[in-house]
Amino acid sequence: MRSKAVVAILICMCAIAMIAGCAKKQAATPPTPPTSPTANTAGGTATGRGGKTIRIAMIAKSSTNPVFLSARTGAEAAAKDLSKKYNINITIDWRTPPTEDGQIQAQRIAQAVNDGVNVVLVSCSDASKVTGAINDAVGRGVPVMTFDSDAPDSKRFAFYGVDDIKTGQMTMAELAKQMGGKGKVAILAGNQNAPNLRKRVEGAKTEAAKSPGIKIVGTFYHIETPQDAAAEVIRVQNANPDIQGWAMIGGWPLFTKTLLTDLDPKKVKVVAVDALPAELPYVEKGIAPVLLAQPTYKWGYVSVEKIIDKVYLKKDVPAINHMDLVRVDKATLGTWARQLKDWGFTDVPQKYLDMK
């Protein structure tokens, strides 16, 4: 009897020891940390509070150029609208350098990929300098789209912007019409390395050749800030007072008030690309009887739509997506002003909004 009691006691002691050992082992094993809801890898799509999170690095040419601030506004509006529509989180990561520099853009593309963005949207200051960075990003699983200024030899999946040859042609054709088909003209051309601007210059020259009475004095490049552009116009005009017209393939100097007083509309006519609020007084005064507006807000809005079609909805997106120019003159100034306001511009002068 005693031996049976001893055996029972030993069995109980072993059971207690085993339970204690298991408890100790379990306590020593730390809990697995929860996965961060926004953890991301290059090219991956992270999970956010409302579903998926898609971070788009937006790298325009220059953060001091109002047309690109307009594009940013459009991109952010599209991100908000599409986030709500698809119950996902779309964010715009603005990484635009203060001034045009293709090398800095290339560095920012690479850094954006390293930081885990899902898509890159870029307007190329110099295609030759950013093509390698675009291809590297794509090679690491991050899709790239271009807008305004393309890198056609890169692995970007799509481009959105105007037909640049046609834009140059339209600019010169409108100017020739305003000048009665004769006179000396100058071409204002911005950054000489920008592929889109080179094509516009080509188109302008081709169109000028169709009018024997139009003589091009020269093509003038400059840093793409309003102040630098206006200074270049004044310098060239003073050196060549017989210039009667300016074909501005970008509206850079019209973002300042300088030329409102320095150019006489009776002697000099301007036709320029772009028509944002600051440029509208040039139409009113007659210095720029016609502006060919790029709906720059759509650079951002439509590009983000195309990106979501590609990376989230898995749709086929055409490689080239052209944007139409809008002709703005005194007769359409009010309609265009109201369109700008509808796009969210808060600096549209009330007098233009009140026009028919």
N, C-alpha and C positions, 0 to 999 in steps of 0.2 A: 504493500500500500504506500509505504514511504517512498519507494523508488518511483512509483507512478506520479506522486505529488511533485517530486523533484523534476521529473521530465516536463510536467505541465508548466512549472515555474520557468524552466529554461526556454520553453517555446514562447511563453509570453514575453520574456526579456528580449529575445531575438526579434519578435514582431515589433516591439517598441523601438528597438535600435534601428530597424529598417525604416520605420515611419519617420523617425527623427532625421535619418540620413537623407531621405527623399526631400523632406522639408528644407533642410539646409542647402541641398543642391539647387532646389527651386529658388530659394531666396538669393543664392549667389549668382543666378543667371539674370542679367539685366534685361528689362523689357526692350523689345525692338522699337526704335524711335519711329514715329509716324512719318510718312513721306510728305514733304512739303507740297501743298496744293499748287504751287507755282514753279516747282522745279522744272528746269528746261535744259535741253541740250541743243547744239547747233542744228537748226533745221527741223527740230521737233516741235510738236504742238503741245503746250503745257495745259494743265487743267486748272481752271480758275473757279471763282465762286459761282458764276452763272453758266458754267460749262467749260468750253475750251478757251485758252488765251492765245491770241496771235499777236506777236509784237512785230511791228513793221518799222524798220529803220529807214527814215526818210532823209536823203542826202541831196539837197538841191545845190545849185551853183554858188549862191551867195545869200547869206541871211540879211544883207542890207538892201537887196533888190526887192522892191514891193511886189513884183509879180510872183516871187517864190513864197512870200508871206501869204499871199492870196491862195497859192496852191496848198500851203500848210493848213489854212482855214478849211479848205475843201476836204482835205484828207481827214482832218479831225471830225468834220461833220459826217463824213461817210462812215468813219469808225463808230461813231455814236449810233447812227441809224442802223447799220448792219449788225452791230452788237445786239441791239434790241430785237431786230428781225429774226436773227438766228439763235438767240440766247447764248451768245458767246462773248468773250471779252477781247475786243480789238483795240490795241493801243498804238499810237504813233510816237515813235522815238526820234525826235528831231535832232539830227546830227550834222546840220549844214554849216560849213565854214563861213566866217564873216566875209571873206572875199574869195574870188574865183581862184582855185588852185587844184588842178587835177591830181597832183601827188598827194595832197592832203585828203582829197576825196578817197583815193585808193587806200590810204591808211585808215580812214574812218570806216570804210567797208570792212576791212580786215578786223578792226576792233569790234565792230558791231557783231560780226560772226563769232568772235571769241567770247563776246558777252552773252551769247545765246539768243539773239533775235531769230525770228522765224522766216522773215522775208526782208529783202533790201529793195528800196525804191529810190532810184538815182537819176538826176539830170546831169549829164556828163560835161564837165568843163573842157576836158581833153580826153577823147576816146582812147587815144594811144596809151595814156597813163592809167586809165581805170579798167581797161579790158582784162588785164591779168588778174586784178583783184576780183573782178566779177566772176571770171572763170574759176578762181580758187574758191570763192564762196559757193558756187554751184557744185563744185567738186566735193565740198563738205556738206552738201545736202541742203543748202539755203538757196531757194529760188530768188532770182533777181529780175526786176522789171525796170525799164527806163521810161522817162517821160521828158518832153520838151526837146532834149538833146540826146540822141541815141548813141549806142556803141554797137553798130550793126555786125561787127565781126566777133562779138563776144557770145557767150552762151546764155544771155538773158532770154527769158521766155517770151517777152512781149515789149512793144514800144507804144506809147500814146502821145500824140502831138500833131502839129500841123504838117502838111506837106511843105517842106522848106523851100524847094525850088519854086513851087507855085506861089508861096508867100512872097518871095522876092519879086516874082513877076507881077503879082497883083500890086505890090507897093509901088513899083516903078510905073506901071500902067496908070494907076490913079494919079501919080505925080505928073506924068506927061499930059494927062487930060487937064489937070488944074493949070498947067502952064501953056496950054494951047498947042502942045506938040513941039515946042522949041524953047531953047535956053540951056544955060549951064547948070548942072546939078552935081551934088556931092552925095556919096553914100556913107552913112554912119553905121559902123559895123560891129562895135563891141569887141569881144575877145577874139583875137585872130585864130586861136587854137580850137575854138568851139566848132564842132563839125556841123551843127545845125545852122550856125551863122555863116559859115563859108558857103553852104548851099544856097542860102538866101541871097548872098552877094552874087553868086553865079546866076541865079534866076533874075535878079535885078539887071545885071549886065546884058543878059540875053534879051530881055524885054526892051531895054534902051536901044539895042541895035535895030529894033523894028521901027524906031522913030528917028529918021535922019536929022531932024532938027534938034534932038537932045544930045548934048555933049557931057560926058562924065568927066569932071575935073579930077576926081580921085576918090579912093576908098579909104576911110579913116577909122582906125581902131583905137580903143581906149579901155581903161579900167572900167568895169561895169558898175559904177556908182553914179547916181544922178549928178553929183557935183563934177566928177571927172568928165562925164559925157557933155554936160553943158559947157564946161571950160573948153573942150575940144571943138565944139561947134563955133564958139566965139572966136577961138584962135584961127580956125580955118576961114571963117567968114571975113575976119579982119584982113587976113592975108590974101583973100580972093573975093573982094567986094562985088565982083560981077556974078557970083553964085546966086541963082534965082530960085533954086529948089533943093530941098534935102529929102532924100529917100532914107528914112531911118528904119532899118530892119529890126530894130528894137526901140522902144520908146523911152529909153533911159533918161535923156535930159528933160523930158516933159514932166518928170516927177518933181522938178524944182520950178520956181516962178521966174527964174532968171531970164529965159528966152521970151517971156511975155512982154518984157520991156526992151530986150536987146535985139529982137527981130521985128522988122516992119512988115506987117501982112500985105502991104501994097507992093513990096519989093521982093519978098521971099515967101515961098510956100513950103509947107512941110506935109509929108504923108508918112505916118509912123505906124508901126505894129504895137499893139496894146492900147487899152483904153480904160484905165482904172480911174477912180475918182479924182486924183490929183491932176490927171491929164486933161480932164474935160474942159477947163477954161480955155485951152488952146483951140478947141473946136468952136467954142462960143465967140472968141475974138477973131477967128478966121485965119490964124497963123497955121493951124493944121485943119484945113477944111474937111479932111477925111482921116479917120483913124481906123485901122484894121484890127479889131479887137480879138485877141486870143482869150477865150473864156478860161483864164488861168485858174480860176476856182476849180474847174473841171479837171485840170491836171491832177489835183489831189483826189477829188471825189471819184472820178471815173477810174483812175488808176487803182484805188483801193477796192472798188467794185470788181475790177479785173483780177486783182490779187485773190480776193475771196472766192471768186469763181474758180480760180486755178487750184489754190492750196486747200480750200475747205470743201467746196462743192464738187471738186474734181472734174470740172468742165474743161473742154478744149477752148483755148483762148487764141485768137489770131495773132500772128507775130507782129503785124503792123496794124495799128488802130489810129486812123486819122481823125483829127479834130477840125471842124470847119471854122473859118474866120467869120467875124460879124462886122459888117461895114457900119461905121458910126459917123454921122454927119449932123448938121444942125437939125435936120428934119427928124432924125431918130434919137436925138440926144436924150429926150425925156424917157423914151421907152427903155433905152440902155441903162439910164440912171436907176430906174426902178428895178431892173434886173439885178444890178449890182447890190441894191438894198436887199432884195430877196435872197441873195447869196450870203447876206450877213455883214456887208460893208456898212459901217456906221459913220463914215466920213463923206458920204455923198451929199453935196450941197443941196439944200432944200429947193433952191430956185430951179434946179434941173429936175428934181422930182415932180415939181409942179407943172413942168412943160407937158404939152400934149404929145 
